[in-house]
Structure formats: structure tokens, C-alpha cells
Amino acid sequence: MRTWTLASGTEVEAEIVAYDEANQEVTLRRPNREEFELKNRDLSTLDRAWVLQWVEKDEEARALLAEVGGTVTEHETHGDYPTVYAVYQPEDAEAAEARPLLMLFHPGGDGRRSIYRYLEAAAKLEITLVSFESFQNTDDDPEEEAALLARFREVLPQVESAVAHDPQQVYMGGMSGGAWRAYHYAAQVDRPWAGILAAGGWLGGPKYRGLPYPSMRVAMMNGDKDVGAKQWLDDDADRLQSVGCEISVHAFEGGHQLAPPSVQEKALRWLLKRELPREDAITEDL
């Protein structure tokens, strides 16, 4: 989600969904999920350049998939809350039913695009990824959050049925508000959750500290300049440890951003109990 400036000077808050190069049209989506189209010429010069960068990133993502192997496919659930999600499956399809499954949420709800940011680590460790659309940040609006929780309760069994995985190795995670959501759903949706991959995320302060979090493994990836995540680290760790969670913190140079693939890999190795020799690890077990 970003602020777009039109050639007329009008500003629009929206996220890019698609770009039709042949017709020079940009599809944008407002915070209320309404989609609309604009001609490329109707955007400011800076925003037209940004669209080109977005297209290049999309091309880089496809090149990355070709490099690491496997497939990314798109699916949609049915029912009261039809939800689009992307699935990454490593190359060896025969091993799919024995693989861990990591479900990802994203602050902007852009699951089909954001899945590529986790691809390198998932490919190395042979993890199946499910990356959701729709579950975007709501500024903690009670009605919207209640609707999203109902959506997840409807979506979860359909995804577990459709995507081959080891049911004892189901994890959730995401960046910032995506981690926030993963924590909450682990407490609010009853199933044997194996753990959380929290990238720059937190429980949400005192309001959510009392939720019935299950005993699980939690890998936290925080930039050393991420003031928000660092502020809540000790309190969140104390709360999670009080219910029997095992916690490992993985630091990297950066701010409020997703950790690079090398750090993701180390965090996921710990989460899956496939740790590297201690001298190669950059974790702090709490």
C-alpha cells in the first residue's frame, strides 16, 4: 500500500495489483479492496518509474523460481469467504506429504507476490509454502478482525485438504502484521501448531498478551534497527515462554523489513529442528 500521485496532482492510497503493458494500464486496489484501473499516462513521472520497477521485480521473481526449482500455483477456496492463495511446492512431488507447511500472512494481503520473498530458504529446506491474499492489516478494527478470523477458520481445513503436507509440521508466519496475525491465530484456532516464523512482529501489546497461546517453537527475525519489534521482544518472550514455548531470536542488520534469505534459512532450520553446527549459527536461544 502506497500513496500514488496522479498527473493532475490528486493523491490516491492504493496497492498495485497488475500492469497491462500492451494497453499501458495499471490496476490498483484501495484499502477497502475495491479495484480500479488507470492509464499509465495518468500517473506522475515518479509513479510511472515505480511501475516499471514493480514489473522488473516480478520478472526477477520468475527467474528466481526457475533457478531454485519447484512450482508456484494459485488457488481459491469456496464458501462464505472465497480466498485466493499461492502455493510453492519444491521439485520432488513424491515427498510432498512428508514436508513441513508454512502458511504466510502479509500486511498488505499480497500473498501471490510476497511468496517469492521466502522462496530461496523454502527451496533449500524443502518446505511447502502457502501465501494468502485478503489477510491484510486492518488497524486492529474489531469487526474486520472478527471477519478475518471467520475467514481463516473456513479457509484452513480447505487448504490442509488441498495442499499435501505433514499435518504434524504446520507452521504460520509473516512480516510485521503478518506475524501479529500468525501469533493470534495460533491462539484462536485449535490445531497442533508446530511453530511461528515471526519477521519483525509482536503479539500486539497488553490487549493480546493474555490469549491462550499454545506451546510451540517460535523463531523471531528482527532487524537491529527495528525499534518497534525490539520494544516488545522481552515482554513477548516472557509471555510465550510462560506457556512452554521455545524461542530463538535471529538478528540481522536492518530496520523493519524481512530478513535476507540466509537469515530466513537459519531461522527455519532452528524452527524445524535442523540446526547447523553451533559455530555456524547466529541465534540466541531464550
Secondary structure, 3 states (H helix, E strand, C coil): CEEEEECCCCEEEEEEEEEECCCCEEEEECCCCCEEEEEHHHECHHHHHHHHHHHHHHHHHHHHHHHHCCEEEEEECCCCCCCEEEEEECCCHHHHHHCCEEEEECCCCCHHHHHHHHHHHHHHHCCEEEEECCCCCCCCCHHHHHHHHHHHHHHHHHHHHHCCCCCCCEEEEEECHHHHHHHHHHHHCCCCCCEEEEECCCCCCHHHHCCCCCCCEEEEEEECCCHHHHHHHHHHHHHHHHCCCEEEEEEECCCCCCCCHHHHHHHHHHHCCCCCCHHHCCEEEC
